[in-house]
Amino acid sequence: MSLVLITTLITSAISALLAGAIVLIDSFVNNYGLVKITINKRKTIEVKGGSPLLFTLASQGIFIPSACGGRGSCGVCKVKVLTDVGAYLPTETPYISKEQMKENIRLSCQVKVKKNLEIEIPDELLYAKKFKAIVEKIKNVTYDIKELTLQLIEPQTIDFKAGQYVQLSIPPYGKIDQITQRAYSISSVPSQKNKIELLIRLVPGGAATTYVHNYMKEKEIIEFTGPFGEFYVRETDATMICVAGGSGMAPIKSIIFDLYEKGTSNREIWYFFGARSLKDLFYVDMFKDLEKKWNNFHFVPALSNPLPEDNWNGETGLITDVLDKYLKNKIEKSKPKEGYLCGSPGMINACIQVMKTNGIPEEKIYYDKFA
Amino acid sequence: MNINPVVLFFASVFTSNILLTNFLGMCSYISISKDLNSSNGLGMAVTFVMTVTTVLNWFVYHYIIVPFGLDYLRYIIFIIVIAAVVQILEMVIDRISPSLYMTLGIFLPLITVNCAILGVTLFMQLRNYSLLQSLFYGLGSGLGWWLAIILLAAIRKKIDNAPAPAGLKGTGLTFITIGIMAMAFIGFSGMIRVQ
C-alpha cells in the first residue's frame, strides 16, 4: 500500500515541479508585451503579442475570413504584412504564389504577432462584425438542401451587398471538439436587415453541414461573422447571365430579388439553374412568378438527368450546353453581357469557357466558387 | 568507472558515437538528414536535450530514485524529465526561430521518445558515472549525434546527383552510407573503452 502511495506521490511531485517550470518559462519566453498593429495606415490597435495575427485581429473585432478556422489548411486568411516578419513558413508556401510573395502577402493564421506590425486588409473587413442570432426556421427545400433563417439578436441589423457571404461558427458536437467555421452565401435580400437566410447543402462527412442538417435545432443561438466577399452586382447596363447549381442558388437569389426590389435596373437578366433531376430542383415556382411580374427577367431551369417520373418538359442537358444554346440563339447578341456564376469549381470553369467562346470577356465574369 | 571526463567526452563524440555504434535515434536521423539546415537544427536540439536531461536525470537518480528505492520507476521518471525539457525547448525554438520550428515539425516533440536520449541517460545510470562524467558524456553524445547527422546530410546531398542504379537511390544508398560510416567510427572504438 505504502509502495503505491510513494510511487504516486513521487511521480506526481516530479510532474508538478516540471509542469510548474514549464508554465514559468512559458510566461517568460512567450511574453511579447503589448504590440501595436497599424491597419491600412489609418487605424492602430494595441494588442497582447504572442498569438497568431488571425486570432489577435479577431480578438479586436476584425474578422479575416478563414474557412479552416486558423489551421493553415485552407489558405484563405491572406493579409498583406508590410513589416518584415521573417521568412515564409513551409505551412504558408503552398498557398502563396510568387507574385503574392513579392507583395508580402502572408497567411494571417501562421504569422505570430511578436512586434509592431503594419498590415493592409480590404476595407470591408474593417467593418465585418460578429453577430449573434437565433435559429428561427430550418426548412427542407430539397432532400439535401436546407434553408436556414437566422434572426439577429446582437447587433440587431446587418448591412450587406447581395451576393456576399457570412462565416458561420458551428459549436463543438459529437466527436468534433472545436468550433468549426464555414462560409455560406446569404440568400435573403439586403433590405431585410434583421434576418438572414442561408442555403446549406449536406456534404457527406462535412463537419458544419452535418451539424446543420442533423444536430441544429430551431430556437438555438448561433454566431457568425461577416459580411465578406467580392461577389456582387456591378452597376452597368450589360445583360446579366447568371448560372447556378445546387446551393449556388443562394447569392444569385439574393442578387436577383434585390435588383427586383430596387426596381431601378432596366437590365436584362437570364438565370440558368442546373440540377440533375426534379428532386434537386427548388424555388422554381418563386422564380416563375417573378418572371411573370418582371419582363426583364428570364428563368431557365435545366435538368441534366431527368427521371421518367419527373414528367419534365423544360430544358434538358448539361447546364453548359443549355447556356451555350441560349447564348447562341435566344439572348440578344448585340448587347454587352456580364456573367455571374455560383456553384462547384467544375461547373464554374466549364461555364467560363462557354461564356468566353460566346464573346463574354473573362474580366466581366464574376463567380463564387465552392472550394 | 574511473574514466577521465574529457576522454569520455571525445570517446562519446567519435569512437563510441551513440548513433553509429549503438544505433540509437535512427528514425529522425534518416528522415531529417535529407536537408542540411534541418539536420543542423535537429542536431543542436538533440545536443541540448541530451546534455540537460543527462545532468537532470543524474540528480533525479541519485537524490530521488536511489534514496526512495524507486528503481522500478526509473524509466517513467526519466521520460517525464525528458518530455518536460523538450517542451521547454519547443517554446524556446518557436520564439527564436519559427522557421526552424516549422521545419523540424513533428521531429521536435518526437525527441521526447528519441531512444538516443533515453539511451544516454540509461547508460549514465548503468555505468555509474559521476556528475561531471555524466555532463561530458551527455554533451559528447549529443555532439556525436549532431556530427553524424550533419555528415550524413552532406553525403546524401552529394550522392543525390550520383549516377546510382535506380533501385538503390534514396533509402537504399542512405543505409549503405550509414553502414560504411558506422564501420569508420567503430574502427577506432578499441582505442578507449567507455563501458
Chai-1 contact restraints between the chains, C-beta under 6 A:
chainA,res_idxA,chainB,res_idxB,connection_type,confidence,min_distance_angstrom,max_distance_angstrom,comment,restraint_id
A,I14,B,I80,contact,1.0,0.0,6.0,A-B,restraint_1
A,S15,B,I80,contact,1.0,0.0,6.0,A-B,restraint_2
A,L18,B,A84,contact,1.0,0.0,6.0,A-B,restraint_3
A,I22,B,Q87,contact,1.0,0.0,6.0,A-B,restraint_4
A,I25,B,I88,contact,1.0,0.0,6.0,A-B,restraint_5
A,D26,B,M91,contact,1.0,0.0,6.0,A-B,restraint_6
A,V29,B,M91,contact,1.0,0.0,6.0,A-B,restraint_7
A,V29,B,V92,contact,1.0,0.0,6.0,A-B,restraint_8
A,V29,B,R95,contact,1.0,0.0,6.0,A-B,restraint_9
A,A87,B,S99,contact,1.0,0.0,6.0,A-B,restraint_10
A,L89,B,M102,contact,1.0,0.0,6.0,A-B,restraint_11
A,P90,B,M102,contact,1.0,0.0,6.0,A-B,restraint_12
A,T91,B,M102,contact,1.0,0.0,6.0,A-B,restraint_13
